[in-house]
Amino acid sequence: MTSRLLMPYRSAGRAARSGVRRVARPPEVRGSTRATEILDWADPGVTALVNRVRGRASAPETLRVAHRIIAREIRPVYSVEDRRRVSTTLRLGRGSCSQRMAVLEAVARAVGVRTRVRGLLVDGVFWYPRFPRLKPLVPKQVLLAWPEFRLEGAWVPIGELFGKADGDGAFTNRGGETLFDAVARTTVDWGGTTACGALGGGCDLSAQVQTDLGHFDSRDALFAQHGQTLCFAARTVTEPVLGRWSAGS
């Protein structure tokens, strides 16, 4: 069994209802370049990172360079505070997969690239390989904010930021590699629309999605409407440990 007690009331209620479903959303969510409470790109710490990636040949290359810096310099941990400010993540030098993606979104907005997120409720079983001894405590569903960037007239999910190549094998959700790191070597697709190819046959993760919540102008808007994966009490108790627990250790 998986834990519903750790989940916010609204999320626990959704988990109790069986079946994969898609929540109706407006046909077009335009995203934005503005700073938000989470994506506080005007903070001097964030500005310093932005200045390191300016002047690249194109917006996609700017984001790829920023991704490499974030992957190299922000240690991946299992923090459960999805609404943490980007400036705090940079100051701490560590962050969850979600928090590191938020850093990339902040950089994108700072250089004039609109971003939005797709809200996905992913089966908690997908995270079992990372917590083999703690399976009863893994939430029934995990809320994932999956970023998209407006590049060259089209919305590009972070899983395709490095191109739709065959990749270097599937993402298994084991070891030190996180979703944030994996996109640099293989396409990660939650919608089942990517031709994964012979080497990247496991890039289609659509079977793990229980509910597609649609698109939101920002991760702030997503979390404001749907809450975070864990309730406040659970985050308070677990963050001091999980927030320092390195991915894969």
Kinemage of the C-alpha trace (Angstrom):
@kinemage 1
@onewidth
@group {chain A} dominant
@subgroup {mainchain}
@vectorlist {calphas} color= white
{ca met a 1} P 0.000 0.000 0.000
{ca thr a 2} L 1.053 3.624 -0.356
{ca ser a 3} L 0.516 6.475 2.036
{ca arg a 4} L -2.455 8.812 1.662
{ca leu a 5} L -1.979 10.249 5.127
{ca leu a 6} L 1.055 12.227 3.961
{ca met a 7} L -0.823 13.829 1.084
{ca pro a 8} L -2.862 17.050 1.157
{ca tyr a 9} L -6.606 16.481 1.521
{ca arg a 10} L -7.360 17.460 -2.079
{ca ser a 11} L -4.664 15.177 -3.499
{ca ala a 12} L -5.698 12.290 -1.262
{ca gly a 13} L -9.243 12.649 -2.533
{ca arg a 14} L -8.073 12.451 -6.132
{ca ala a 15} L -5.978 9.372 -5.386
{ca ala a 16} L -8.986 7.605 -3.928
{ca arg a 17} L -10.741 7.790 -7.293
{ca ser a 18} L -9.463 5.188 -9.718
{ca gly a 19} L -8.771 5.556 -13.416
{ca val a 20} L -6.561 7.706 -15.598
{ca arg a 21} L -8.171 10.989 -16.528
{ca arg a 22} L -7.409 14.287 -18.196
{ca val a 23} L -8.642 17.471 -16.565
{ca ala a 24} L -10.205 19.910 -19.023
{ca arg a 25} L -8.120 23.073 -19.356
{ca pro a 26} L -8.266 26.156 -21.606
{ca pro a 27} L -6.958 25.355 -25.114
{ca glu a 28} L -3.992 27.720 -24.880
{ca val a 29} L -1.916 28.800 -21.896
{ca arg a 30} L 0.479 31.492 -23.037
{ca gly a 31} L 2.959 31.350 -20.180
{ca ser a 32} L 4.971 34.396 -19.173
{ca thr a 33} L 8.403 35.931 -18.648
{ca arg a 34} L 7.472 37.715 -15.434
{ca ala a 35} L 9.096 36.950 -12.095
{ca thr a 36} L 6.981 35.063 -9.554
{ca glu a 37} L 7.354 34.169 -5.898
{ca ile a 38} L 9.116 30.938 -6.870
{ca leu a 39} L 10.777 32.148 -10.079
{ca asp a 40} L 12.359 35.217 -8.479
{ca trp a 41} L 14.787 35.886 -11.315
{ca ala a 42} L 15.391 39.516 -10.278
{ca asp a 43} L 17.246 38.310 -7.165
{ca pro a 44} L 20.996 39.087 -7.408
{ca gly a 45} L 21.901 35.421 -6.967
{ca val a 46} L 19.758 34.432 -9.933
{ca thr a 47} L 20.985 37.385 -11.969
{ca ala a 48} L 24.558 36.213 -11.475
{ca leu a 49} L 23.682 32.862 -13.050
{ca val a 50} L 21.799 34.545 -15.893
{ca asn a 51} L 24.825 36.711 -16.697
{ca arg a 52} L 26.926 33.567 -17.115
{ca val a 53} L 24.767 32.282 -19.963
{ca arg a 54} L 23.941 35.475 -21.874
{ca gly a 55} L 25.291 36.034 -25.359
{ca arg a 56} L 24.816 32.516 -26.740
{ca ala a 57} L 23.976 31.964 -30.385
{ca ser a 58} L 20.322 31.124 -29.715
{ca ala a 59} L 17.770 30.838 -26.942
{ca pro a 60} L 17.823 27.007 -27.027
{ca glu a 61} L 21.607 27.020 -26.644
{ca thr a 62} L 21.327 29.500 -23.771
{ca leu a 63} L 19.010 27.126 -21.920
{ca arg a 64} L 21.154 24.088 -22.650
{ca val a 65} L 24.216 25.860 -21.239
{ca ala a 66} L 22.210 26.915 -18.180
{ca his a 67} L 21.023 23.326 -17.734
{ca arg a 68} L 24.603 22.057 -17.718
{ca ile a 69} L 25.629 24.623 -15.110
{ca ile a 70} L 22.676 23.774 -12.880
{ca ala a 71} L 23.310 20.041 -13.221
{ca arg a 72} L 26.968 20.539 -12.322
{ca glu a 73} L 26.670 23.044 -9.498
{ca ile a 74} L 23.373 22.286 -7.714
{ca arg a 75} L 23.534 18.975 -5.859
{ca pro a 76} L 20.462 16.776 -6.453
{ca val a 77} L 18.573 15.944 -3.250
{ca tyr a 78} L 15.071 14.787 -2.332
{ca ser a 79} L 13.722 18.079 -0.997
{ca val a 80} L 9.921 18.145 -0.751
{ca glu a 81} L 9.441 21.940 -0.723
{ca asp a 82} L 8.262 22.481 -4.303
{ca arg a 83} L 7.434 26.141 -3.647
{ca arg a 84} L 10.968 27.054 -2.592
{ca arg a 85} L 12.295 30.201 -4.230
{ca val a 86} L 14.896 29.742 -6.949
{ca ser a 87} L 17.213 32.161 -5.151
{ca thr a 88} L 17.129 29.908 -2.069
{ca thr a 89} L 17.968 26.825 -4.123
{ca leu a 90} L 20.977 28.622 -5.608
{ca arg a 91} L 22.110 29.861 -2.212
{ca leu a 92} L 21.888 26.371 -0.684
{ca gly a 93} L 23.624 24.755 -3.647
{ca arg a 94} L 21.258 21.792 -3.554
{ca gly a 95} L 17.768 21.085 -4.820
{ca ser a 96} L 15.234 18.497 -5.840
{ca cys a 97} L 14.489 17.682 -9.451
{ca ser a 98} L 11.559 20.109 -9.317
{ca gln a 99} L 13.618 22.865 -7.697
{ca arg a 100} L 16.416 22.524 -10.264
{ca met a 101} L 13.875 22.715 -13.094
{ca ala a 102} L 12.516 25.868 -11.491
{ca val a 103} L 16.013 27.387 -11.668
{ca leu a 104} L 16.096 26.720 -15.410
{ca glu a 105} L 12.652 28.290 -15.803
{ca ala a 106} L 13.807 31.395 -13.960
{ca val a 107} L 16.821 31.714 -16.249
{ca ala a 108} L 14.580 31.339 -19.298
{ca arg a 109} L 12.233 34.079 -18.149
{ca ala a 110} L 15.123 36.367 -17.310
{ca val a 111} L 16.438 36.149 -20.900
{ca gly a 112} L 12.983 36.723 -22.403
{ca val a 113} L 11.839 33.143 -23.042
{ca arg a 114} L 8.249 32.487 -21.994
{ca thr a 115} L 7.687 29.430 -19.821
{ca arg a 116} L 4.718 27.468 -18.560
{ca val a 117} L 4.308 24.114 -16.810
{ca arg a 118} L 2.264 21.012 -17.426
{ca gly a 119} L 0.791 19.570 -14.240
{ca leu a 120} L 0.981 15.780 -13.978
{ca leu a 121} L -0.085 13.415 -11.219
{ca val a 122} L 2.403 10.565 -11.547
{ca asp a 123} L 1.947 7.112 -10.019
{ca gly a 124} L 3.925 6.888 -6.773
{ca val a 125} L 5.134 3.438 -7.849
{ca phe a 126} L 7.391 5.228 -10.337
{ca trp a 127} L 9.482 6.407 -7.359
{ca tyr a 128} L 9.752 3.013 -5.647
{ca pro a 129} L 13.245 2.276 -7.062
{ca arg a 130} L 14.560 5.352 -5.221
{ca phe a 131} L 13.037 4.392 -1.874
{ca pro a 132} L 13.008 0.560 -1.799
{ca arg a 133} L 12.811 0.422 2.010
{ca leu a 134} L 10.294 3.234 2.350
{ca lys a 135} L 7.621 2.148 -0.128
{ca pro a 136} L 4.741 2.418 2.400
{ca leu a 137} L 5.591 6.101 2.859
{ca val a 138} L 5.699 7.003 -0.834
{ca pro a 139} L 2.569 9.044 -1.724
{ca lys a 140} L -0.068 7.438 -3.903
{ca gln a 141} L 0.488 10.160 -6.500
{ca val a 142} L 3.272 12.691 -6.957
{ca leu a 143} L 2.483 16.116 -8.408
{ca leu a 144} L 5.010 17.003 -11.100
{ca ala a 145} L 5.445 20.460 -12.652
{ca trp a 146} L 6.949 19.726 -16.076
{ca pro a 147} L 8.353 22.913 -17.682
{ca glu a 148} L 7.844 24.002 -21.281
{ca phe a 149} L 9.711 26.794 -23.083
{ca arg a 150} L 8.516 28.954 -25.981
{ca leu a 151} L 11.351 28.557 -28.464
{ca glu a 152} L 11.295 29.535 -32.136
{ca gly a 153} L 7.498 29.748 -32.201
{ca ala a 154} L 6.758 26.407 -30.528
{ca trp a 155} L 6.391 25.032 -27.022
{ca val a 156} L 9.308 22.738 -26.193
{ca pro a 157} L 9.032 20.533 -23.079
{ca ile a 158} L 12.180 20.246 -20.997
{ca gly a 159} L 12.342 16.584 -22.005
{ca glu a 160} L 13.018 17.664 -25.597
{ca leu a 161} L 15.296 20.610 -24.857
{ca phe a 162} L 18.328 18.699 -26.116
{ca gly a 163} L 16.546 17.412 -29.220
{ca lys a 164} L 14.533 14.352 -30.179
{ca ala a 165} L 17.408 11.917 -30.459
{ca asp a 166} L 17.435 8.162 -29.849
{ca gly a 167} L 19.211 8.900 -26.607
{ca asp a 168} L 21.317 6.589 -24.500
{ca gly a 169} L 18.786 4.198 -23.037
{ca ala a 170} L 15.724 4.534 -20.841
{ca phe a 171} L 15.317 6.592 -17.709
{ca thr a 172} L 14.957 4.033 -14.919
{ca asn a 173} L 14.590 6.384 -11.927
{ca arg a 174} L 17.438 4.628 -10.174
{ca gly a 175} L 20.830 5.772 -8.945
{ca gly a 176} L 22.086 9.327 -8.950
{ca glu a 177} L 20.532 10.419 -12.243
{ca thr a 178} L 17.337 12.446 -11.826
{ca leu a 179} L 14.758 13.454 -14.414
{ca phe a 180} L 16.463 16.832 -14.608
{ca asp a 181} L 19.794 15.199 -15.460
{ca ala a 182} L 18.332 12.585 -17.808
{ca val a 183} L 16.956 15.059 -20.352
{ca ala a 184} L 20.509 15.933 -21.412
{ca arg a 185} L 21.079 12.420 -22.764
{ca thr a 186} L 17.631 11.111 -23.752
{ca thr a 187} L 14.167 12.372 -24.593
{ca val a 188} L 11.730 12.153 -21.667
{ca asp a 189} L 8.109 12.105 -22.840
{ca trp a 190} L 5.052 12.010 -20.558
{ca gly a 191} L 2.552 12.199 -23.408
{ca gly a 192} L 3.466 9.187 -25.507
{ca thr a 193} L 3.956 11.310 -28.636
{ca thr a 194} L 7.701 10.911 -29.172
{ca ala a 195} L 9.197 8.283 -31.486
{ca cys a 196} L 11.773 7.004 -29.025
{ca gly a 197} L 13.856 4.905 -31.375
{ca ala a 198} L 15.788 1.717 -30.729
{ca leu a 199} L 18.116 3.037 -28.045
{ca gly a 200} L 15.639 5.325 -26.312
{ca gly a 201} L 12.697 2.906 -26.173
{ca gly a 202} L 12.047 3.750 -22.536
{ca cys a 203} L 11.697 7.483 -23.026
{ca asp a 204} L 7.876 7.186 -23.121
{ca leu a 205} L 6.703 7.536 -19.508
{ca ser a 206} L 3.048 8.192 -20.329
{ca ala a 207} L 1.952 4.961 -18.622
{ca gln a 208} L 3.063 6.481 -15.300
{ca val a 209} L 0.661 9.444 -15.614
{ca gln a 210} L -2.587 8.995 -13.688
{ca thr a 211} L -3.998 12.475 -14.269
{ca asp a 212} L -3.011 15.203 -16.713
{ca leu a 213} L -3.949 18.501 -15.071
{ca gly a 214} L -3.147 20.527 -18.177
{ca his a 215} L -1.005 23.647 -18.552
{ca phe a 216} L -0.482 26.531 -16.151
{ca asp a 217} L 1.164 29.928 -16.625
{ca ser a 218} L 3.645 29.099 -13.876
{ca arg a 219} L 4.451 26.478 -11.280
{ca asp a 220} L 3.161 28.989 -8.725
{ca ala a 221} L -0.287 28.780 -10.325
{ca leu a 222} L -0.172 24.971 -10.411
{ca phe a 223} L 0.728 24.620 -6.733
{ca ala a 224} L -1.722 27.330 -5.694
{ca gln a 225} L -4.564 25.367 -7.273
{ca his a 226} L -3.523 21.784 -6.522
{ca gly a 227} L -1.223 22.029 -3.512
{ca gln a 228} L 2.053 20.152 -3.103
{ca thr a 229} L 2.505 16.387 -2.996
{ca leu a 230} L 2.964 16.247 0.777
{ca cys a 231} L 0.887 18.064 3.356
{ca phe a 232} L 2.459 20.809 5.487
{ca ala a 233} L 3.037 18.570 8.518
{ca ala a 234} L 4.735 15.876 6.425
{ca arg a 235} L 6.959 18.435 4.714
{ca thr a 236} L 7.942 19.950 8.055
{ca val a 237} L 8.974 16.565 9.447
{ca thr a 238} L 10.723 15.151 6.371
{ca glu a 239} L 12.418 18.193 4.811
{ca pro a 240} L 15.341 18.368 7.313
{ca val a 241} L 16.305 14.827 6.234
{ca leu a 242} L 15.188 14.587 2.603
{ca gly a 243} L 16.384 18.111 1.841
{ca arg a 244} L 19.972 16.967 2.450
{ca trp a 245} L 19.699 13.387 1.212
{ca ser a 246} L 21.624 13.179 -2.051
{ca ala a 247} L 19.874 11.448 -4.936
{ca gly a 248} L 21.204 7.944 -5.415
{ca ser a 249} L 22.913 7.699 -2.034
